[in-house]
Amino acid sequence: MPIYEYKCSKCGLRFEVRQGFNDKPVEHCQNPDCNGKVHRVFSPPAIIFKGSGFHVNDYGRGNHKPSKDDHAQETPTEAKAPEPASSRD
């Protein structure tokens, strides 16, 4: 079951509640002296991508080191000069 974080609008208390997907959201603060309305707090997931192979690590910060394959694809091809048109008399 997921854990949801709530924050009270009145006293500012933050608390977590383990709820199922079908459970009704919490409406009132868990502080017995407050009993204010609460709202769910959304935060980024606690996941970190480490190591090579992730866009953030390889390209996101501009520290991409080109490999042999990258360099081979980036080399410009020699442009051919246009052949002169032959004149037939």
LINDA-V689235 format. One record per helix or strand of 2 or more residues. SS is the DSSP state (~ for helix, > for strand). FROM is the first residue (numbers start at 1). LEN is the number of residues. Records with the same first field share a line. If there is no record, write none. Layout:
SS=FROM-LEN ; FROM-LEN
This chain:
>=2-7 ; 14-6 ; 37-5
~=55-4 ; 68-7
